[in-house]
Amino acid sequence: MSSYAVTGSASGIGAAVTRRLRAAGHAVIEVDLHDADILADLGTPEGPSAAAAEVLERSGGVLDGAVLAAGIGPSPGPDRPRKIAQINQLGTVQLLTALRPALAASGDARAVVFGSNSASVTPGVPRRVIRALRAGEIDRAVRTLRLFGPVAPNIAYAASKIAVTDWARRAAVTPAWAGAGIRLNVLAPGPVRTPLLDEELANPAAARAFRAFPIPVGGVGDPGHLADWVMMMLSPAAAFLCGSVVVVDGGSEAWLRAGEWPRPVALRQVPRYLLRYRAFSRSSSTRSP
């Protein structure tokens, strides 16, 4: 039996993952605003650290995996952009970073961060917002987001998913994560029938935009299907999966950005690649076996 922490466990994909893990005989530490083992609000400055402390206590300081599924969508509201940034990006990064020692203690752990295909299909996301979120400067990000008026929550959502995906990919390949036996990856769903999507579609304008959005396979995703992907990413089959973004969105991202990947490395980029490789080689050689 292995031990896992799951945020956003009370509904949607997080609840489906929790059911899958328990059905497989694993111990699950649930984290959510309600109906969970640990009640915590990742949208507050103290929420992530409080949740991490309780998870570490309940797990005895050893975790075999963590699934960061908690998040909120781009519903209207004056303070929504701030909450989106705090929960989807900053709170997720803070909580998972605090859990890293417990994952490392396992020696062979998995961590799945929830991104979104919004990170690559939403146009017009300002780089300065992403830079501010990467730096943990939510006030600076919100000041720019306010300029977008009623679409600010949508821009904030995409920016939060870009920033959390960027963090996960950069962290995943470092000695502190990959070198400690932790396989950190991102699952990027498209629209999935969850309370979060229902809340968003309650807005008539959002519902109209959603109906016009291309989903080549038709319909929306099912939480159980996404939970199956999470289970794979937590399994021994993911031993060679590191820093990857797995897009499960019915083909939308491929339809909209068919020519964006793969792209060859330009010659001008080779020096930067060599420097990164040498830095990684040096850090790897200094690790204790």
Secondary structure, DSSP 8 states (H G I E B T S, - for coil): --EEEEESTTSHHHHHHHHHHHHTT-EEEEEESSSSSEE--TTSTTHHHHHHHHHHHHHTT--SEEEE---------TTHHHHHIIIIIIIHHHHHHHHHHHHHHHSSEEEEEE--THHHH-TT--HHHHHHHHTT-HHHHHHHHGGGGGGHHHHHHHHHHHHHHHHHHHHHTSTTTGGGTEEEEEEEE--BSSHHHHHHHTSHHHHHHHHTS--TT-S-B-HHHHHHHHHHHHSGGGTT--S-EEEESTTHHHHH-TTSSS----GGGHHHHHHHHHHHHHHHHTS--
